Amino acid sequence: MEKSIIINKIKRKLNIYQSYKLQTLIDENLRTYIFIYKLIKVSDRNNTIQQNHEKYLKLIKLLKKWKYFPEQKKIYKSSLCILNSLLQNINIYNLLPCQNRFLREHQLKTVHFCKKLCDVFTENNLQYFITSGTLIGYLRHSGFIPWDDDMDIGMMREDYEKLKLLLKERFVEIDISKIMENKENKLSVFDKYLHKYHNQILFSITHHHIQIMQGTSIKNCLCFDIFPHDFYSETYTVDNIKKDINDIRKNCNSILNFKEKYQYILDKIANNNNITRTSNKIFFGFDSLDSYLFPINQFMTKNTIFPLRKILFENMEFFAPNNMEEYISNQYKNWNQLPNDIKIAPELSKRCKGITKQIL
């Protein structure tokens, strides 16, 4: 076969592949806009939300037709941009709770599961507080972010270490030594444990959090994450901790086994004299995923978190940081705005597709 013929065949395949990737992306964007559309309140018919609703409806009807015609893709993409600009005028505090029945049921089951375990923490004098997306959900929506699917909990180091012992005494631990990057991934290991220990409470302790779960498979399990926080010495600067975090991240990239990663970070924590029992400086621990997702600009103070406050999240009582807005601003500067990139049920989607993303 002539070389030119082979090249042309490859080109045609590439064009088909690129077109498919583009179409998939467009479809995902459209699903997101339709999802958000269903969350917008329309009770006040005199405000811009109602006007936006009418524009949404017209655009979405057109987009549903346009997406099937290749020559309309440019119009389709530009229309998505118009939809995105309309979103910026929406008051995010006026969104309804999740309107997708399956996701909403999952959210409420997750709240009950997390509450049951948090009550066990409290009974054993372990202090916890809601963090990250769960805290944003409380502040913005009085419950779950409508498109979220899990819960996030924080603990100070002393209680976090006690929690490890408590979990080992009561529940089934997942052996993370079997988890290797590029080999048997985290989700497949968890799935095997869930199949073996049907509806028992399982937990894993890794190099970036403790995860507690219950179910019969990775696709239907309920879970939530617990992230450690540390007190740091008054002489420890932002530049110092940035350097230490970057060094750990760099060295972890060369370690393939989860257990070895975890042990490496534990050694770093044990040998860091700037980690103290108490101080007025708090940040996420080196074994917290948040240390690597949210670059530090300043330390939190002790009164950012303490004394803890009782709040109602989805009609259930949990503990939250003392100064919630100050705490969440350390993670998300624009937490009170609609995010530019909305992923619906990110953890559930990841599990159902069997996809894992290595952060460290």
N, C-alpha and C positions, 0 to 999 in steps of 0.2 A: 504493500500500500504506500502511495506517495506521501511524502512528509507533509505537503500542504493540506492533503485530505485529513490527515490525523490532527493537524493543528486546528483546522476548521471544526472538526468534531468536538475537540476539547473546548474551543471557544463557545460553541453552542451549549455545551453542558454547563459551562461557567455562567453563561447568560441566564439559563433556566434556573440555576442555583441562586444567583443573585436576585433574580425576580422573585423567587420563592421566599427568600429571606426578607425582602422588602415587604412582600404581601403579609407575611407573618407578623412583622413589626406593626404594620398598619392595623391589622386585625386586633392586636393586643391593645393598641392605643384606643381604638374605637370601643372596645369592651370597657376600658377604664373610664372613658367619657360617659358611656351609658350608665355605668355603675355610679359615678358621681352625680349624674343627672337625677337619679332616683333618690338621692340624699338631700336634695335642695328643698327647703320648706317653701310652700307657695300660699300660705294662709293670708299674708298681707299682699293683696293684689295691686297695691299702689306703689310698691317699691321696685328697685332694679332687679331684685331676685326673680320676680315674676316676669319681667321683660326678658331677662336672660333665659328663663325657661322656654319662652316662646322661640327664641333664636336657637336654643339648643335643639328643640324638637325639629325645627325645619332643617337644620344642618345635618342632624343625625339621620333623618329620613333620606336626604340626598346622598349622604355618605354611604349608606347601606347599599344604594344602587350603584354608585360610582365605583366602588372598590372592585367590581367584577370586570371592569373594562380597562385594559392596560393603558389606553390613550388618555384616560382620566386620572391617572395616578398623580400627576403634578397638581391637578385641581384638588384631588383628595388630600394630599399632603398639606397644601396651603389652607384647606378648610380645617384641618386638624389644628393648624396654628391659630386660626380664628377662634376655634373652641377653647384653646389654651388661654387666649387673651381674655375671653369671657370669664374663665374661671377666676381670674385675678380680681374680678369685681364682686365675687361672692363672699359673703361674711361666713367664714369657716365655723363660727360659733353657732350658726343656724342650721347646720347639717343634721339630718335625722340619724338615728342609729342605723346600723347596717340593715339594708332591705333585702339582702340575699338570705333566704331561709336557711340554707345549709351552713353558711358562714356564721350567721347569727347564732344558731344552735351550738356550733362549735365554740364560739366566744363564751356563751353562758355556761357551758359545761366546763370550760377552762377556768372560769372564775370560781365555780364551786370546788373544783379540784385544788386550785391554788389556795383557796380559803381554808380548806380542810387541813392542808399541810402547814399553812401559816399559823393556824391555831395550835398545832403541835409545837411549832417553834416557840410561841408565846408561853405555852404550858411549861416549857423547859428553859424559860428565862432567856431566850435568844431574841434579840431585837432585830427587826427587819424593817424595810421601808420600800415602797414602790418606786421604780425608777424608769428612765428611758421612755419608750412608747406608752407604757402603762400610765406614767405620770402625765405625759402630754394628753392622753385620753381623758384623764380625770379633769385636768385644767380646762381643756377645750370642749369636751363633750360629756363630762360627768360620768364617763364610762369608757368603753373601748373606742379607740379610733375606728371609725366605721369599716375601714379596709384592713385592720390589723387582725392577727390570729393567735398571738401568744401574750404571756405576761412576763414582766421583768421585775426582779426583786434585788435589793441591795442589802449588804451586811458589812459591818466593820470586822476587821481581821479577827479579833478575839472570838466573836460569836461565830464567824465563818469557820474557824478551826474546830470549835465545839460542834458545829453542825455536821461536819464530816464524821465525827465519832458517833453522833446520834443516828445518822443515816446508816452507818455500817452496822449498828446494833439492831436496827429495826427493819431494814429493807434490803433489796437485792442490788448489789453493785455490779455495774457493767465493767468488764475487764477492758480497759482502754489499751492494754499492751497489744491487742489484736488489730488495732487500727493503724494502718500505714497509709501515708500519702501515696497516691498513684497505684495502690494495690487494692486491698479490701477497704473500702471507704467506711466512713463513720455511720452512714445511714444503713448500710447492709449489716453491720455488726449490731446496731441497735435493733434492727428488724428481727434478727435471729433471737435476741433476748426476749423481745416482746412476744414472739411466737412460742417460745419455750415457757415463759412465765406469764401466762394469760391473765391480764387484768391485775397483776400484782404491781406494787409500786417499785419502780426501778430508778436508779440514779447513776450518773456518771460524774466523775471529778476529773476535769481536763485542765489543760494549760490556759484556758480562758474563761471557765465558769463551772458551776455545778448545775447539772440539768436533771430535773426530776420528771418522770413520765409514768403513764399508765395506759394500757390498751392491749390490743391483740396484734397490731402490726404498726409499722412506721407511718402508714397512711391514715390510720384512724386514732392514733394515740393522742392523749392530752399531755401537755408538758408546759413547764415554765423554767426560767433560768434565774440563777442567783449569782450576783457579781460582787466580788470582794472589794472593800475599800480599806485604805490604810491611813493612819496618822503619820505625818512626816515631820522631821525636825525643823525648827524655826530657821536654821541655817541652810536648809536645802532649797536651792533656787529653782526657778522654772527651767532655766538652761540646763542645770544639773539633771533634773528628772527627764527632760527631753532627750538628753544624750544617753542616759541609761536605757530608756525605752527603745530608742533607735538601735542601740547595740544589741539588746535582747531580740528585737525583731530580726535583725540581720543574722544573728547566730542561729535563731530558730529555723530560719529558712533552709539551713543545711541539715537539720535533724528531721528524719522522716517518720520516726515512730512517736505516736502521741504520748506514750508513757515517758519516753526519754525527754521530750519537750517539757513535759510537766515537771520532771525531776530537775531539769536544767533551771527552770524558772524558780522552783522552790529553793534551790541553792543560791540563786541571785537574791532572793528575798531574805534568806537567813544571813547572808553575808553583807547586807546593806545596813550600815549603822544609822542611816537616816530614817529608817522605818522604826517608829517608836510606839509605845503603848498608848500615849495620848499627847496631843498638842493642839494648836489652833490651825494646823494645816492638814487638809484632807484631800486625797485624790484617789482614783481607782487604783487597785493593786496591780502589780506586774503580771499577775495571773488572771487579770480581768480583760476581756475582749475590748471593753470600753477604752482602755489605755491606748489601744492601737487604732480604734475607730475615731476617737475624738482627741486631736492634739491639744495639749494643755496650754492655755494662755495665762491662767492664774489658778492658784489653789482655792479650794472651798474652805471656808472657815468652819469651826465647830458648830456655831449656831446656825449655819446653813442647814444642818441635818438635825441637830438636837436643840431642845427636846422634841421627840417625835410627836406627830399630830395624828389623831384618829380621823379618818375620812370615810365617806360612803362611796364605794366604787361598784357600779351595777347593783346597788341596794345591799351591798355587803361591806362589813366594816374591815378596813385595813389600816395599817400605819403608813404615814407619808413623812417626807422631810419637813422640818420646821418651816423653812423658807423655800417653798416649792418652786416658785418662779426663779429664784436665784440659783437653785440647784439645777433645774433643767436648762437654764441659759448657759451653763458650763458645757452641756452636750450639744444643744441645738439653739443657735442664736435666733433663728426665725421660727421658733416652735409654734408661735401663734398665727402663722400664715399657712396657706395651702401650699404643700411642697410642690416643686416643679416636676418631680418624678414620683408618681404614685404607683406602687406595686400592690395589687390586691392579693391578700392572704399570702405573703411572701414565703413564710415557713411551710405552710401547707403545700404550696405549689412546688417548693423545692423537694419536699418529701415525696410527693406524688410522682415527680419526674425522676426521682433518684439522683438528684444533683446535689453535690456538696461543693462549697467554696472555701478553700483554705485561706485564712486571714494571716496567720503567722507562718 
